[in-house]
């Protein structure tokens, strides 16, 4: 995991070193608030817990388990969803990515 490529942050020159996640986010399943923080720290995606709740209703968000009343998001699913949402790397604004 130490060699994973992370999304670039502003002023990083295109590479962001791997982020050490807080212990509370290093679990196999995360609740909505934890997932929101996880997506921001690991992938640079700002997704509010309320947005995750809306996506649970209408679709479009990461897949989850329903454990009694608490939705739990598997970290593996969240990573796959985030990478799909980010899409392919592009060299310019006119670059169509892998679809050419």
VMD Tcl script that draws the C-alpha trace (Angstrom):
set ca {
  {0.00 0.00 0.00}
  {2.95 2.34 0.56}
  {3.53 2.60 -3.21}
  {-0.04 3.55 -4.13}
  {-0.50 6.60 -6.30}
  {-2.74 9.14 -4.62}
  {-4.65 12.04 -6.20}
  {-2.61 15.22 -6.50}
  {-3.35 18.04 -4.11}
  {-2.96 21.72 -4.92}
  {0.69 22.73 -5.13}
  {1.99 19.17 -4.84}
  {3.55 19.08 -8.30}
  {1.25 16.25 -9.41}
  {2.08 13.63 -6.77}
  {0.69 13.35 -3.29}
  {2.47 10.92 -0.96}
  {0.28 8.25 0.62}
  {-1.82 9.57 3.48}
  {-1.62 7.79 6.83}
  {-5.27 7.30 7.72}
  {-6.35 7.80 11.34}
  {-6.96 4.54 13.22}
  {-10.74 5.11 13.21}
  {-10.70 4.95 9.39}
  {-8.59 1.78 9.14}
  {-11.52 -0.62 9.52}
  {-12.99 -2.96 6.91}
  {-16.38 -1.17 7.04}
  {-17.14 2.51 7.64}
  {-20.32 4.41 8.52}
  {-21.41 7.42 6.44}
  {-19.49 10.07 8.41}
  {-16.34 7.95 8.43}
  {-16.65 7.22 4.71}
  {-17.02 10.93 3.96}
  {-13.72 11.63 5.73}
  {-12.06 8.56 4.17}
  {-12.96 9.65 0.62}
  {-11.56 13.12 1.25}
  {-8.30 11.96 2.83}
  {-7.54 9.05 0.52}
  {-9.02 10.12 -2.82}
  {-9.55 13.86 -2.55}
  {-13.30 13.46 -3.10}
  {-15.48 15.74 -1.00}
  {-18.74 13.88 -0.41}
  {-20.98 14.95 2.47}
  {-22.64 12.30 4.67}
  {-26.00 13.74 3.56}
  {-25.05 13.12 -0.07}
  {-24.21 9.50 0.77}
  {-27.64 9.21 2.43}
  {-29.32 10.56 -0.71}
  {-27.38 8.15 -2.92}
  {-28.50 5.25 -0.70}
  {-32.05 6.21 -1.64}
  {-31.69 7.03 -5.34}
  {-28.51 5.12 -6.26}
  {-25.18 6.33 -7.58}
  {-23.02 5.96 -4.49}
  {-20.80 3.16 -3.24}
  {-22.44 -0.15 -2.34}
  {-23.12 -0.78 1.34}
  {-24.40 -3.25 3.92}
  {-27.45 -2.50 6.01}
  {-26.60 -3.55 9.58}
  {-29.77 -2.89 11.58}
  {-30.26 0.86 11.05}
  {-26.62 1.74 10.30}
  {-25.39 1.54 6.71}
  {-21.82 0.23 6.55}
  {-19.62 0.78 3.52}
  {-16.90 -1.81 2.80}
  {-13.62 0.06 2.24}
  {-12.83 -2.12 -0.80}
  {-16.12 -1.09 -2.45}
  {-15.55 2.57 -1.58}
  {-12.07 2.50 -3.13}
  {-13.39 0.93 -6.35}
  {-16.25 3.43 -6.52}
  {-13.91 6.40 -5.95}
  {-11.45 5.27 -8.62}
  {-14.29 4.75 -11.12}
  {-15.64 8.22 -10.28}
  {-12.21 9.82 -10.75}
  {-11.85 8.16 -14.16}
  {-8.76 7.77 -16.30}
  {-5.79 10.13 -16.10}
  {-5.77 12.82 -18.76}
  {-2.89 14.70 -20.38}
  {-4.99 17.72 -21.45}
  {-8.56 19.02 -21.52}
  {-8.99 17.58 -25.02}
  {-7.76 14.12 -23.96}
  {-10.59 11.57 -24.09}
  {-8.69 9.13 -21.89}
  {-8.92 5.40 -22.58}
  {-12.10 5.67 -24.65}
  {-10.29 6.54 -27.90}
}
mol new
graphics top color blue
foreach p $ca { graphics top sphere $p radius 0.5 }
foreach p [lrange $ca 0 end-1] q [lrange $ca 1 end] { graphics top cylinder $p $q radius 0.2 }
display resetview
